[in-house]
Amino acid sequence: MAKELNEDTGFKISIKTLIGIAFAIATIVGMWFALQADIQEAKELPKPPEPEVTRMEFDMKDQIVRQTIMTTQEDVKEIKIQLDKLNDSLSPIFCLYRSDDSKYRISANPS
């Protein structure tokens, strides 16, 4: 049969357990007050200004990025032209060819 709880019911708790429970409660209470202090401090701090990116600034940066891309494309075209010229000048000595993995390879010209 189950035991009934009443005024005369007793149980045993060791001193270690009581100290552990007291320490846990003290830790939770300390964390609560620290959190409340941080919240109060955050309420008193000034609000950061809104970041402003004007339409003109955005357009200028966009134009710079687009111009850089176009310049890079032109540079790549120039490099390809120079590489073709180099290939033509070296073809009597070496054969410069592009392999399947789009890398240039050099092999000795058998003729």
C-alpha positions, 0 to 999 in steps of 0.5 A: 500500500502507498504511504500517505503524506501528512504532518508526521512524514519525514525524509532524510536529506544529507548536508551535501544535498542541501548545500548543492540545492542552496548553491543552485538557487544562489546561482540562478538568483545571481544570474537573474539580477545580472541579466536585469542589470544588463537589460537596464544598461541596454535601455540607457545606451544611446540608439545607434544611428541608422545606416544611410546608403543614398541612392547616389552612393549605391549607383556610384558603387554599382557603376564602379563594379560594372566598369571593373568587370568590363575592364577585366574582360578587355584585359582578358581579350588582350591577353588572349591576343598576346597568347595567340601571337606568342603561339604563332611565333613559337609554332616553328619551335614548339606546338602550343595547344589547348587540351580538353581541360582548357589549359595550354600545353606545350609539346615539341614540334616534330618538324 
